[in-house]
């Protein structure tokens, strides 16, 4: 068993006081609901299914969700195996740092942090779009979308200031309503035996992913990319490990429930949306000026118009829940980088009472507001531009990071925990990684189509360069720290939760310190019983004296 160095509650060089998130706050279903809220079922179904039906594989769309469920379940097996040994708020960042090294870790850490940062603004865009429609259609009020967007961001900022349990309760309530309305539509279609073409069970045939399904030409790459895009955020379960009860047990369970549960639900709802309209009409509605009618029409016919009115509002509240979930994810990544000193130490502060990363949360709100105002003053559309461009921007980086995570898991278990089963540590990472590589290829080849008219914008064209730039900045910072501050370099991606809920740096992973540096660290441990981040200044002074002697 490795010795561990405590790193909690120690002042950084800037004088700020890194804190710990509030432990033992979230139960199994809290974590599940928060992760599923990030996936945003009602937004995904109403926004993504029509694209796949209208321009991907037509009536074969439900089968794409079967493929995605299988591949992501294999990915999740490897992902949660790593989570059993490393409990860290910055999941991908921590896993890649341990499996592929700190340079890769910090490079991808910046990529994934940026993804979650832009996702909130993206989802607020579609939240404002849905809100604008609901206010106009049902109340006769023409509210500017930017007012709705800014109001949503401010409310999220207030709610996430408090401890995570409050956010969990709100997200659970909103998620229940959006899942409920989709289920009402789907079961309404099922109990009536479907639309003009019946229940159309043939749409579930996995072979249909490669056929046009009523379209003139099939675009299976686009359809599969859209399906995988629908799961964005499921991996956030691991981020809440430090705040959950018995994380090494419930986080793996929560992740598998989120992946498979969402997959079964997506498959069922997309199937019923196609069957409720009938093949030809489903494609016609998906390609129409209002593709949301793919869901409104069967709800109206099989359940009643009152449920359509409710669905309009729940599309708004569902996207709000998704934006708040991504806000939490972005704030926790910034907090993790802040407590390790990669970002300014003030980001690593937590609220004394609520245990929330309140500073990082406030900063995230400010960033999201800046995105919203930028698109507003450039006269951009909240759906076609704001939502689409930022969603693609975030997804581009995130899918690459997910792919690298499989390589990191495989490599980590080559050197650690040989007692683990080969299926979890070798086969699953290889299969999951191969599946994710295919998804990344599909993403790159279908990016223009997925973005629609927004593909002509400058920001869209800069997406690959932004992603590469984020990695280069992070990797460059890691290389700089390795040369100038080896102690801080060692903390990159390696601060995790100990069994006693303290934050620790495992010495088995400290492999780059020189003999002199290790000697100073051991001397400090012998005299104090532990090496804390508060010892960093003293350690650096000792190292400087050693350099002078040499």
N, C-alpha and C positions, 0 to 999 in steps of 0.2 A: 504493500500500500504506500502510495507516494505521500511525502510530506507536502503541506500546502502553506502558502503564504497569504495571510489575510490582507485584503486590499480595500476593505469597506470603511467608510466614514473617515477618510483621511484627506487633509487639505491638499489640493494640488498647488502647483507653483503660483497660480494666479490668486491663491488665497481663498477660492471658493471651496465649499464643503460638499464633496460628492456624498450622495445618500443612497439608501436602499429603497427599492420599491416595496410596497406593503405586502408582506408574505401572507400565505394561508387565507387569501381573500376569495379566490375563485374556485368553484367546484367544477366537476366534469362537464355538466351541461352549460355552465356559464362559458367555459372555453369553447365548447362546440358551437353555441349560438353566436359568439363573437366572431368566430372564424367564418361561419356560414353567412353572417351579415356582411362580411367583407366580400364574399362572392356575389352578394346582391341578387338573389334568385329572380325577383320580379323585373329588375332592370335587365338582367341577362336574358331572360326569356323573351321579354317584349322588344329588346334591342338587338339581340344576336340571332335569334331563330329566324326572323324575317330575312336577314341578309343571307343566311345559309339556304333557306327555302327559295328565295328569289334569284340568287346568283351563284349558289354553290352546287348542291346536289338535289335540289327540289324536294320531293317527298321522301327522299332517303335521309333527310336531316336527323331524325331521331336515332338512326344507327350510328351517326358520328359521336353521339354522347355515350353509346355503349363502348366504342373503341377508346374514347378518352377516359372513361371510368376504369377500364382494365389497365391501361398504361399508367395512369396516375396512381392507381392502387399499388402497383409494383413499385413505383417511385416512392410512395409513402412508406412502404415496408422498410426500405433502406433509410429513409429520412428519419423515421421514428426510432430506428435502431440506434442511430447516432444520438438522438435526443435522450435516450436512456442513460447515456454516459456524460453528456454535456448539456447542462441546463443553463441557457443563456438567453437574455432578451434579444440579442442580435443573432438570430438563429443562423441564417446563411453565412453571415460574416464570421461567426464563431466556428462553424463547421469547416468552412473553406480555409480559415487561418490554421486550423489544426491538421487538416488533411493535405493541403497543398502549400502551406507556408504562409507566413505573415504578409509577404509582399503581395501575393495573389489575394490574400484575405482582405487587406485594406483596399486594394483596387476594386474588388467586387463589393466590398462594404459600402463604398461611395456610390456604386451603381445601384445597389438595392435600396439604399437610403433615399436616393434621388427618385427612384421609382415610386416609393410610397408617398414621398412628398408631393409629386405631381398627380398621383391618383386621387387625392382628396379634391383638388381643384377640378380635375376632370369630372368626377362624379357629381360635384356641386353644379357643374354645367348642365348635366342632364336633369338634376333635381330642379334647377331653375326652369328648364324647358318644360318638364312635366307640370310644375307649379303654374307657369304662365298659361298652359292649356286649361288646367282645372279652374283657375280663377276666371278665365274668359268664358269657358263653355258653361260653367255652372253658376257663376255669380255675376257674370257680365262685366267683370272688372279687367281692365287692360293694364296689368302691372308690369312695369319694366323688369326684364329678367335679372338685371344686375341687382335690383333691390331684393329680390327673392334670394339670390345667391349670397349676397353679403349678410342678409339676415340669418341664413342657414349657417354660415361660417361663424358668426358671432355666437350663435346659440351653441354650436359644437364646442367652441372655445370655452364657454362658461361651464358646460356639462362635464367636460373632460378635466376641468380643474380639480374636481373632487375625486375621491378614491375610485378605483376601477370598478368596484361592485355596483356603483350607481350607473355607470355606462353599460355594464352587463345587463342590468335590469331593464334599462330603456331599450337596448338593442334586442333583448329577448322579446319584449312586447311588440316592437315594430316588426321584427322578423316573423313572429307568429301571425301577425295580420297579413303580411304579404304572401307568406306560404299558404295561409288560409284562403285567400282570394283566388290564387292560382289553382289550389286543390278544388275549390268550388266549381270553377270552370271545367277542370279536367274530369272530375267525377260526374258533372252534369252531362258532358259528352259521352262518357263511358256508359252511364245508366240509360241513355237514350239510344245506345247502339251506334253512335257516330253520326256523321252527316250524310250527304248524298251518296258517298262511296262506302258507307259502313265504317267499321273500325279500322280498316286498312292495316292489318297486322303485318303485311309484307314490308311496311316501312321500317320495321325493326330488323330486317335481314341485314347482317353486317356487310354483305356483298354490295348492297345498294350505295355504300359510301363511294364506290367507284363508278356509278352509273348516273346518267343525267336526271333521272327521276321526274320526267315531265318537262325538263328544260331542253333547249336545242343542243347545248353543250354542257358537259359536266365540268365542274371546277372543284375536284375533291380536296386539293390542297387548301383552298380558301375555306371550304366547309370544315375541314379538320382543324385548321388554325382557329376559326371562330369557336369551335367546340372547346378547345383547350383554353382559349381566352376566357371562357365562361367560368373557369375555376380560379381565376386570379384572386389570391388572398387566402386560400384554404390553408396554406403553410403557416399562417399567422398563429396557429395554435401554439407553436413552440415559443413564440415571443412572450407568451403569458406564463411560462414555466416558473419564473421567479415570484409570481404573484398568486400561484395556484397551490392547492392543497395536494401534497404527495405528487409532485410534478413528474417524477420518473415513472409513475404508474398511469396517471390520468392523461398526460399529454399524448403519449402514443395512442391510447384508446380514443381520445377526442379527435386526433388527426384522422384515424381510419374511419371513424363515424362520419366526419365531415366530408371526406373524399367519397366514400361509397354511398352515404346517404344522399348527398347532393347529386351524385351520378344517377342513382335510381330515380330521384325526383325530376331531374332535368329530362331524362329519357321519357318518363311518363307524360310530363306536361307538354313537351315538344310533340310527342306522338298524338296526344289528344287535340292539340292545336291544329295539326294537319288533318286529322280525321274529322274534327268538328266542322271544318270548312269544305272538306273534299279536296282531292288532288288539284284539279284545275283552279278552283277558286282560291285555295291556299297560296298558290304561286301568283295568281293575279293580285291578291291583296298584298302579298309580300313585295311586289314590284310597284305598287300604287304610291300615290303621294302621301298616304297615311298608312304605313305598314303596321301600326299598332292595331289596326282593324283585324289583323290576324287573330288577336286575342279578344278584342271587343266584340266582334261579330258572333263567335260561338258562345260567349258569355251571355250576350243579349238573347240569342235564339234558345239556348238550352237551360238558362238559369233565370234570366229576367233583366230588364233594363236597369233596375235599381242597383244591381251588382256591377254593371258597367260604370255607373257613377261612382260607386265605391272604389272600383279598380283605378279610376283616374287619380283619386286622392292617395291611394295606397302605392301607386307607382312613385308618387312624390315622396311619401314617408319612407318607402323602401330604399330609395336612392339616398335619402338623408341618413338612414342607418348605415348604409355602405360607406358614405363619406366620413361618418364619425368613426367607424371601425378603422378606416385607413389613416385617419388622424391619429388614433391611438398607436397604430403601427409605426408611423413616421416619427412620432414623438419618442417612442421607446428606442428606435434605432439611433436617433440623435443623442438620447440620454446615454446609451451604451457607449457611443464614441466619445461622449463628453467625460464620462467617469474614467475612461482609460487615458484621457489627456490627448486624444487624437484631435477632437474638436475642443474649443475652449472649455475649461473645467466647469464653467457655470451651467453648461448643458447637462452635466451630471448631477445637478442638485435635485432633490425631491422635496415635496412639501412636508413640513414637520408633522402635520396632523393627518393629511390624507394619503401620504406616501405616493403621490402622483408626480411624474416628471413635469412639473408645472412650467418650468422655464422653457424646456424644449417644446412643450405644448403651446405656449404663447408665441414662440418663434414660428412654429408650424402654422399657426393661424395667420400670422403676419405674411408669411410666404404665400399662402393660399389666396389671401386678399389681394396681394400684388399680382398674382396670375390673373385673377378675375378682372381686376381693373385694367390690366394690360390688354386683354382680349376685348373688353368693353370699349376702351378708347380707340381701338383699332377697328371698331365696328364689325367684330366677328360674331358669328352665330353661336349661341350657347351649346347647341347640339352638334351641328355639322362641323364646327371648328374647335371650340373649346373642349368638349367631351371627346371628340374623335382623335384630335391631334395628341392631346396629353395622355389619353388612354393608350394609344399606339406607342408613344414615347416611353411610357412607364413599362409597358409589356415587353418592348424590345429588350430593355436591360434585364428585366426580371427573368425572362425565359432563358437568357444566356447564363445568368447566375444559377438558376435551377439546374441547368445542364452541368455546370462546373461542380455543383454540390454533389452530384453522383460520383464524379471522379474523386472528390475529396473524401467521401464516405468510404469508397473502395480503398483508397490509399491509406486512410487512417487505420482501418482494421487490418491492414497488412502488418502493422507494427504494434497494435494494441488489442487486447482482449481476444486472444486466440480461442477462448472457450466459446465464443459466439458461433452460431450456426452459419454454415457456408451460404445457405439460401439468403439470409439477411445481409451478410457482409460482402459477398462476392457476386452471386447470381443476380440478386435484385438490383444492386447498383449498376451492373453492366446492362441489364435489360432496361432499367429505368433510364439510364443515361442514353442508350441507343434510341429509345422512344423520344426523349427530349431533344436529341440531335435532329431527328426527323421533324419535330415540331418547329425548331428554330429554322430549319431549311424552308419549311412551308411558310413560316412567318416572313422570311426575307423575300421569297418569290411572290408572295401575295400581299405585301404591305401596301402597295399602291391601291389595289382593289378594295382592301379592307378600309382604307382611309377615305375612299370616295373623292369628292371634290376637294377635300382638304389636302390631298396629295400634291397639289400644285403650290402649296404655301412654302415659304422659306424655312419655317420652323420644322416642317415635316422633312424637308430635304436634308436638314442638319442632324436628324436623329442619329444616324450611325456615327457621325463625328462627335456628337455630344456623349454618346456611350463610350467611345474610345477615349475621349478626353477625361471622363470621370475615372476610368480605370488607370490611366497614365498618372493623373494627379495623386490618386491614392497609393499606387505602387511607388511613385517617386517619393512621397512622404515617408513611406515605410523604409525605403532604402536610405533616406536621409537620417531617419531616427536610428537605424541600425549602426550608422557610422558615428553619429553625434550623441545619442542618448540610448545606449543599449538596454538600460533598465526599462525605460518606457517602451522600447521596441518589443521587449518580451511580453508586455501586457496586451499587445495587439491581438484582439480576438480570443484571448485566453482567460479573461475574467469570467468566472462561472459561479453558480450557486452551490454552496456546500450543503451537506446533509443537515447542518445545524442552522441553515438559512443565512450563513455569512457568505460574503463574496471572497473567492479564493483564486489564487494563481497556482496551478499545479506545477511543482518543481520538475516532474517528469517531462514536462514540455519545455522547460527552460534549457535549451540546448546550444544557445549561441553566445552565452556570456564567456568572456575570457577567464583564465585562471585567476587573474588579479581581481576581476569583478566578482567572480564566485567567492573568492576569499573574503572580500568585504561583506558580501551578502551573508555568508555563513557566520562571520564575526558578529554582525548585527543580530542575527537570529539567536546566537548563543547568549548574547547579553540581554536581549529583549524577549526571546522566545518566539518572535515572529518578525517578518519583514513586511512593513506596511508602506503604502504609497507616501505616507508622511516622512518616511526615511529617505525619500528620493534625493532631497537636497543634500543631506548628510552623505549619502552614498556617492553623489557626484563630487562633493568636496574631497572625499577620500580618494576617488579615482584621479582627480586633478593633482592631488599631492603625489600619487603614485607616478603619474605622467612626468611631474617635475623631477622626481628622483631618477626616473629613467632617462 
